[in-house]
Amino acid sequence: MNRATIFILISLCATQAVADAVATRRWNAYVADLQSRLVKWHGLIPWEETLQTGDERADTNWRLFDIGWVVPLPCIIFAPNGIVNAIIDLPEGTSFRPLDPERPDLLPKLRGIDFAPYKRFLAGQS
């Protein structure tokens, strides 16, 4: 291999390492923000409310990690101690709904996950 090829490969590897580090940092900030919101919020939270918090960095992270049908799943995965108090609803216009937070009777039965508080809060919102 000639020097130019080696230089390009090393540059690409370094660029990828930096991109991975930045993406990991952004993901960790998103998860920390999500967990803090899940502690404060109760019931079904409209997706659109999560985008306007006044914290530009957090709002940017929420827009970057918007994968429509996935939105409610991290709320369950990262629920503090497995106790689900809040679930963020799917963005408006999302047609694929493998998990519909508006239908608590259809939420999956998962070992270690307690949906009872969420269901109570949701019943109170109606």
C-alpha positions as CSV (number, residue, x, y, z in Angstrom):
1,M,0.0,0.0,0.0
2,N,1.2,3.4,-0.8
3,R,1.4,6.3,1.8
4,A,-1.6,8.2,0.4
5,T,-3.8,5.1,0.8
6,I,-2.6,4.5,4.4
7,F,-3.2,8.2,5.2
8,I,-6.7,8.1,3.8
9,L,-7.5,4.9,5.8
10,I,-6.2,6.4,9.0
11,S,-8.1,9.6,8.4
12,L,-11.3,7.7,7.8
13,C,-10.8,5.6,11.0
14,A,-10.1,8.7,13.0
15,T,-13.2,10.5,11.6
16,Q,-15.4,7.4,12.3
17,A,-14.0,7.3,15.9
18,V,-14.9,10.9,16.5
19,A,-18.3,10.5,14.9
20,D,-19.0,7.5,17.2
21,A,-17.9,9.4,20.3
22,V,-20.1,12.4,19.4
23,A,-23.1,10.1,18.6
24,T,-22.7,8.2,21.9
25,R,-22.5,11.4,23.9
26,R,-25.6,12.7,22.2
27,W,-27.5,9.4,22.8
28,N,-26.4,9.5,26.5
29,A,-27.7,13.0,26.8
30,Y,-31.0,12.0,25.2
31,V,-31.4,9.0,27.5
32,A,-30.7,11.2,30.6
33,D,-33.2,13.8,29.4
34,L,-35.8,11.1,28.7
35,Q,-35.3,9.6,32.2
36,S,-35.7,13.0,33.9
37,R,-38.9,13.6,31.9
38,L,-40.3,10.2,32.7
39,V,-39.9,11.0,36.4
40,K,-41.7,14.3,36.2
41,W,-44.5,13.4,33.7
42,H,-47.6,11.2,34.1
43,G,-49.9,9.6,31.6
44,L,-49.8,10.0,27.8
45,I,-47.6,12.8,26.7
46,P,-48.0,14.2,23.1
47,W,-44.8,13.9,21.1
48,E,-45.0,17.4,19.9
49,E,-44.8,18.7,23.5
50,T,-41.3,17.1,23.9
51,L,-39.8,19.3,21.1
52,Q,-40.3,22.7,22.7
53,T,-38.6,22.7,26.1
54,G,-36.5,25.8,25.9
55,D,-33.3,23.7,26.0
56,E,-32.0,23.9,22.4
57,R,-29.6,21.0,22.8
58,A,-32.2,18.7,24.3
59,D,-34.8,19.8,21.7
60,T,-32.3,19.0,18.9
61,N,-31.6,15.6,20.4
62,W,-35.3,14.8,20.4
63,R,-35.7,15.8,16.8
64,L,-32.6,13.7,15.8
65,F,-33.9,10.6,17.6
66,D,-37.4,10.8,16.1
67,I,-38.1,7.4,14.6
68,G,-41.9,7.6,14.6
69,W,-43.1,4.2,15.7
70,V,-40.2,3.6,18.1
71,V,-41.0,6.6,20.4
72,P,-43.1,4.8,23.1
73,L,-40.6,1.9,23.4
74,P,-37.7,3.9,25.1
75,C,-40.3,5.2,27.7
76,I,-40.9,1.6,28.7
77,I,-37.2,0.5,28.5
78,F,-35.9,3.4,30.5
79,A,-38.8,3.7,33.0
80,P,-37.3,4.2,36.4
81,N,-37.2,0.9,38.3
82,G,-39.5,-0.6,35.7
83,I,-42.4,1.5,36.9
84,V,-44.1,3.2,33.9
85,N,-45.7,6.6,34.9
86,A,-45.6,8.2,31.4
87,I,-45.4,7.2,27.8
88,I,-44.7,9.6,25.0
89,D,-47.2,9.2,22.2
90,L,-46.3,8.6,18.6
91,P,-45.8,11.6,16.4
92,E,-48.9,12.8,14.6
93,G,-49.4,11.0,11.3
94,T,-47.6,7.8,12.4
95,S,-49.6,5.0,10.9
96,F,-47.5,2.0,12.0
97,R,-48.3,1.5,15.6
98,P,-46.9,-1.8,16.9
99,L,-47.4,-0.4,20.4
100,D,-50.3,2.0,20.9
101,P,-49.9,3.9,24.1
102,E,-53.5,5.1,23.8
103,R,-54.7,1.5,24.3
104,P,-53.4,0.5,27.7
105,D,-55.3,-2.8,27.6
106,L,-53.1,-3.9,24.7
107,L,-49.8,-3.0,26.3
108,P,-47.5,-6.0,26.4
109,K,-47.1,-8.1,29.6
110,L,-43.4,-7.7,30.4
111,R,-41.7,-9.2,33.5
112,G,-40.3,-6.4,35.6
113,I,-42.4,-3.7,34.0
114,D,-45.3,-2.2,35.9
115,F,-47.8,-0.3,33.8
116,A,-50.4,0.2,36.6
117,P,-49.4,3.8,37.4
118,Y,-49.5,4.7,33.7
119,K,-52.9,3.1,33.3
120,R,-54.2,5.0,36.4
121,F,-52.9,8.3,35.1
122,L,-54.3,7.7,31.6
123,A,-57.7,6.9,33.1
124,G,-57.6,10.2,35.0
125,Q,-56.7,12.1,31.8
126,S,-59.9,10.9,30.1
